[in-house]
Amino acid sequence: MTVLFLAMIVAADAEPTQAELLQVFRDEFVAITPGEGAFPKSFQMGSSLGSDLERPTHKVSFGYNFEIAKYEVPQNLWEDVMGSNPSRWTGDRNSVEMLSFDEAVAFCTKTTELMRAAKLIKTDEVIRLPSEAEWEYTARAGTKSVYSFGDEVAKLDEYGWHTGNAAGNDPPVGAKKPNAWGLFDVHGYLWEWCSDKWHENYEGAPGDGTSWESGDANSKRVLRSGSWKDKPDRLTSSYRLGMPNKTRDDAVGLRCVLAEAR
């Protein structure tokens, strides 16, 4: 429905309104219900096969439901909400990039206000960044393999943009195959900000998205996914990176979570 709706806008050569963009954004969230159906209540986070920063592996359990966007935030929505487009690689449905952690949080805050006003979400719901645990849980989509599609690097081209097949952050979101839960670009394309403060061994990370307050320029936050600038070993389900929260790069963007305020 969403793809058809966007195609109709393009065919009509009309700019979508804010109400239309927000409705599309709302429709693109995937409901995650740990402990029900295909969604396990817990998973093993990290990897004993990857870098030291992916250790120790540890069990994470979820006692709440949430939703996560199937795409990284596109530039047309960002520009409509924030009033400008910081991206180097421009395109309405390209993922927005060149944004800091604080700017990603500001987008989430403003979008929450707009979607509540439009009655697209409940008054006790928020749009926010995913916790690192939420990110890996949804990226893995129930798998224990290196990638959400298995262990074979040869299949990565089907699922993600990386330094071996991308010339930049140029294609629109969703050009590759999704994982089993319908999430696109969890391997590559852009690094995605997570809410957690950076800890080399995950220490202190709450896992539920509550640690997303702003920090000073020297505060590091978690990035996940890898990007079009990275080699395949950085695009795994468990690879993690810590960068200053003021970092802006054309390989860094965001994906949003919709959940009850905590």
N, C-alpha and C positions, 0 to 999 in steps of 0.2 A: 504494500500500500504506500509506504513512504517513498520508494523508488518511483512508483507511478506518479505520485503527487509531484515530486521534484521534476520529473520529465514533462509533466503538463505545464509547469511554470516556465521551463526552458522553451517549450514549444510555443508558448504564448508570448515569449520575449518580455516577461514581466518580472520585476523584482519582487521577491516574496516579502510580505509584511513581517513585522516583528512577531505578531500573533501566529503567523504561519510557521516561521522558523522555530518558535518555541514549541509549537505543537509537534513538528517533525522531531525535534530533540526529545520531547517526552515519549513519543512513539518508539524511539530507538533504544530505549532501556530494556535490558533483559532481567527478568526476575530471578533472583538467586535465593533458593530456599534450602539451606543446609539441613540435612537429615531427612529430606523428603525426595521421593522420586530418584532422579539421576544425580542428585546433589548429596555427596557424603557429608556427614556432620563434621568430620575432621580430616586433616591431611598432614603429610610429612613435608614441612617447609625446609627449603635449602637442598643442598646436594653434597654428598661425600666424594663426588667425582669431579666437581668443578674447582673453582679457586678457593683459597682460604677464606675469602669473604662470604662464601656461601655455606660455611660451617659455623656452628654444628647444626646438623639436621635436627629438627625438633617438631613435636606434634602440636598442631594448632587446631582448636575446636571452636565452632561458632554456635552461639546461643541466640542468634537473631537472624532475621531475613534482611535482605537489601537488594537493590537493583544496580546494575552497572551498564554504562553506555556501550553499545556494540561498536561504536567508532570513537576515535579521538575527536576532540572538538574541532569542527570545521571553521574556516576563516569567516564565512558569511555570518554565522551566529556570533562569533567573538566580536566582530566589527559592529554588529547591531547592538550588542549589549555594552561593549566598552567604548564605542565611538571612534575607534581607529584599528588598523590592522598592522601589527608589528612585523609580519612575516617577510622573509626574503623571497621565498618561492610562492608567488601569489596564485590564487585560484579559489573560487567560492567554496568548493567542497574539498579543497586540500586542507590537511591538518594545519592549524595555526601553530606557529613556532616563534622563536625569539622572545620568549616570555619567562620571567623569573618565577620563583615559587610564590612570592608575595602577590604577583600579578595573577597567577593561577587561582590563588585563594580569593582575591578580589572578584574575579569572574564568577566563581562559585557563589559568593555572597550576593552579588547583584542578580545573578540568574535565579537564585532562590527567591528573592523579593519579587521579581517579575513573574515567576511561575506561580507563586502563591496568589499574587494579585489577579492573575488570569485564571485562577482555580484549576490549574493543571496539576498541582500537588497539594497535599494537605498542609494545614498551618503548622503541624508538628513535624513536617518533613523538611529536609535540607538537601541541596545539591552541594557536594563536597568532593575533595580528592579521596581516592581510595587509600586505605592503610596498605602497608607493604604486604601484610598477610592476605588481605582481601584481593590485592592485585595478583599475587601468585596463585592463590586458590582458584580464581576465575580464569587465569591464563592457562593453568594446567588442565582445567575442565575434567577433573577426575583421573588424570593420567599420572604415572610415576616416571615417565620417560624424560629424556633430555629436552625434547620439544613436545608441544601438545599433540603433535601428529606422530610421534615416535622418536627413534634415535638416529634416523638416517639423515645426515646433512644434505644428501643429494635431493631430498624432497623440499628443502627450505625455500627454493625459488617459487614454489607453488603457494607458499604461505606468507612470505615476508620480503620486504625490501632491505637490502644490505649492500655493503660496498662492492659485492660481486655482480649485482644486477641493477643498481640504481645510479642515476647521474645526479640526483638531488632529491629534494622533497617536492617532487613535481606531480605525481599522480594523485587523483582524488582518493578519499578514504574508501576502503572496501574493495580495492582493485584485486586483491589476492583472496585466497580461500580463508574462511573463518575456522576457528577451532570448533570443537564438538558442541559448545554451548552458544555458538553463533557470534562470537566476538572476533572482530577483524583487527589485523595489524598488531597483535600482541607480541609478535616476533618481528622486531625491526620497525622500519618507517621512521618513527620518532621515539626518543626516550620519553617516558611519562613520569611526571612528578607524582610522588606519593606523600602522604601526610606525615609520615614518621620522621623524627630526627634521626640522623645517621649514627648507627652503632656498628662497629666492625663485626661484632658477633651477635647482632640482633638485640643486645641487652637493653632493656627498658622500653622496647616497642610494645604498645598496648594491643595492637592487632585490630582494633575496632574503629579506627578512624578518629579517635579523640585527641591525638597529639598533632594538631595541625595549626597551632598558634604561630604568629609571625615571629621571626627571629632577626638578629643583627646580621650584618654582611658576612660575618665569619661562621655563622651557623650553617651546618651542612644538613641537607635533606636527601632522601632516598630517590633515586631514579631507577626505573625498570624498563624492560622491553628491548634495549639496544636500538640502533637506528640505521638509516641508510648509509651512514659513514662507517659502520662497524663490521667486523668480520663475524662469521657465523657463531663463533664461540661466545660472543656477547649477546646473542639473540635467544639464548635458552630460557626456559621457564623459571630458572632459579638465579640467573646472573643478576647482580646488584651493584650499584655504583652510588657513591656519596659525593655530592657537589654542593658548593656554597649556594645558599638560597637566593643570592642575587645573580646567579648564572643566567645568561641569555645566549642561546645558540640556535642555529637553524636546524639542529637535530633534536631539539627539546620541545615537547608540547605537553598535552594533558588529556586524560580521560576522566570522566566524572562518575560518581556514585550518587544514587538517590536512596536516602535512608531516613529513619526516624532520628530526630535530633537527640544527641546523647550528652 
